[in-house]
Amino acid sequence: MEGITLETIGYAILGGLIPSFLWLWFWLKEDKEKPEPKGLLALTFILGIVVVIIILPLEKLVSGIFVNNNNIAIVIWASLEEIIKYLAVVLIVFGSPHLDEPIDYPIYFITVALGFAALENALFLLKPLSLNDSVVSLLNGNLRFLGATLLHAIASGFIGIVLGISFYKKQYQKRFYLLGGLIGAIALHSVFNFFIMKDGGENFFIVFGFLWVITIINLLLFEKLRRMSGRI
């Protein structure tokens, strides 16, 4: 793409990483009494970045198939992202001795989601930066910090919270909790994408307010998991 330089790529990467690191710091504070291994968290974050590379061609394929039906495409995009992020956590963390408390689940799900958001944000910033449009870049960066990055954290985090709540349940019950968590995350992700894409994103601030309501609910559920983990 014309206008893309190493400097542009560097700024885009920083613009993608900084919001994700800030949100990661925010959520990791919820697990400060017994933090997860930094190496495992870093690996989970990196795998979230890799997931974007896997997702992009799949989403392009879906766009080509459902070119005349954006609503179906939006739901499939959200489903692909949430399911593959879930599989990434399964690959890295499930079976690990470090996954030993209810609160650990959302921590890893949020970490993989923020890794995903980091590269996604960088890609969104690349075009305006390559055109030397600093105002658009700043606006895009702020909106994605406030909206899309938070969305990834709370949608995938919801799956982790639900799995954490099911920590002491029987195995067959955990499957129902997992299904509910995935459906909830996909629904939240789909609704966000639908309203952002509709009318050129004019509904952003309404959706943003809704996201913060869900964030508060997630924080309250985090407190429940902390009690279940014996932290309070």
N, C-alpha and C positions, 0 to 999 in steps of 0.2 A: 504494500500500500504506500502510495506516494506521501512523503512528509514524515514517515516513521523513521526515527533515528534511535541510536542507543540511549540518548538522553531522554527522548520521548518515552521509550519503553521503561526506563528507570523511574520516571515520574509516575507512569501508569501503575507500575508495580507498587511503588510507595503509596499511591492513592488507593490501591486495593488492600494492601496489608495493614495500613494504620487503622482504618475503621474496624477491621476484624480483630486486631490486637487489643484495641480499646474495649470492644465488647467482650472479648475473651477474658481480659483482666476483670471486667465487671462480674461475669458469671463465675469465674474461678474463686472469687471472694466468698461465694456460698459454700465452698468446700475447703476453707482455710484451716480448719482444725486438723484434718488428715488429708493433705493434698495428694493428688495422684502423681506418679513419677513423671518428671518433666520430659524424659526421653520418650515415654509412651504417648504423652500428650502431643509432643512434636511430631511423632510418626503419624498419629491420628490426623493432625492438622494437614500434614503433607499429603496424606491419602485423600483428604477432602479436595485438595487442589487437583490431584490426579483424576478424581471423579468428573470434574468439569470436562476434561479431555475426552473421557468416555461418553459423556452425555451429549456433547455438541453435535456429533454426527447423527446420533439417534433423534435428537430434537429437529434437526434439519430434515431427516427422513419423514418424521411425523408432519412437519410443515408442508412437505410436498404432497403427502397423501390427503391431508385434510385442508387443502388450500382454500376451500370454500366453506369451511366450518371451523371458525376460530375457537368456538366454545369447547368443542371436543378436543382440539389440539391443546388448549390451555390445561384441561384436566389431565391429558396424557403426559404433557410436559411435567406437571407437578407430580404426577404418579412416578414417572421415571426418576426424577430428582430425589424424591423422598425414599423410594425403595432402594435405589443404588447407594444413597448415603447410609441407609440402614445396613445394607450388605457390607459396606466398608467398615462400619463399626464391628459387625459380626466377625469379619476377617481379622481385624487387628486385636480386638479386646475380648470377645466372648471366649471363655475358657481360661482367661488370664487370672492368676491368683489376686491380681490387683482389683478385679471387679468383685469386691466382697461386701459392698454396702449398697443399700437402695439409692443413695444420692450419687453414687458413681455413674449410674446409667446416663442421666441427663448431662453430666459433665462431658462424657465422651461424645455423645450425640451432638452437643453444642459445638464442641471442638472441631469435629469433622465438618459440620455445617459452616463454620466460620472459615475454615480452609477453603471450602467450596466458594463461599462468598468473596474471598480475597481475590481469587483469579477471575471470577465473574465480574467483579467491580473493575479490575484492571483492564479487562477487555472492553468494558463499556467506556472507560476513560480514554482508551487508546485513540479513537477516531477524533474527538474534539481536540485532544492534545496535539495530534499530528497536523491539525489545521491551525494550530496556534491560537485556538479559541479558549483563552484562559477563563473567561467568564462562564461559558458553558461547562467547561471542565469542573470548575469550582461548584457550580450548581448541581451538576450530575453527581459529583462526589458527595456533596452534602445530602442530597436526596437519597442516595443509595446507602449512606451511613445511617440516616434516620429510618429509611424504609426497608429496602431489600435485605440489607445485612441483618437487621433486627428480625425480619421475617424468617430468614434461614435459621437463625438461632432459636426462635420460639417454636417454629414448626417442628424441626427435628428434635428440639429439646422436649417438646410435648411427648414424642414417642418415648424418649428416655425417661420422662417423669412417669408415664403410664407403666413402663416396664419396672421402674423402681417401686411403684406402689404394689406391683404384683410380686415383689421379691420373695415374700414368704408364702405365696400361694402355691397350689399344686400345679404340676406341669401342664395339664390340660387347660387349667384356668389361665395360665400365662399366655397361651396361644390366643385366647379371646381378648385379653388385654392388649396384646401386640396388634391384633387386627383392628381393634378400636383406636389404638394410637396412630397407626398408619392412616386409617380413614380420616381421623381428625386432622392430622398434619397435611394430608393431601387436600382436604376441604379448605383449610385455612390458606394454604399456598395458592389454590385455584381461585379463591375469592379475591385475594390480593392481586393476582395477575390480571384477573378479569377487569377489576375496577381501574387498575393502573393503565391498562391498554385501551379501555373504553374512553371515548371523548378526549383522547390525547392526554390522559393522565390528570384531567381536571378534578377528579375525585381523590387526589392523593392525600390531602390533609384529613379527609373523612376517614380514609383507610388507615392513615397514620395514627389517628386517635383510637381507632379500633384495635390496632396493633398494640398500643400502649395498655389498653384495657386487658388484652390477653397476656401481655408481659407481667402485669400486676398479678393476674391469676396464677401465672407460672411461678412467680416469686412466692406466693402463698403456698403453692404445692411444694416448692423447694423446702419451705419450713416444715411441712409435713414429713418429707423425706428425711430431713435432718433429725426429726424426733424419732422416726423409724430406725435411723442409723445410730441412735443413742447419743446424738450431739447436743441435745437440749435436756 
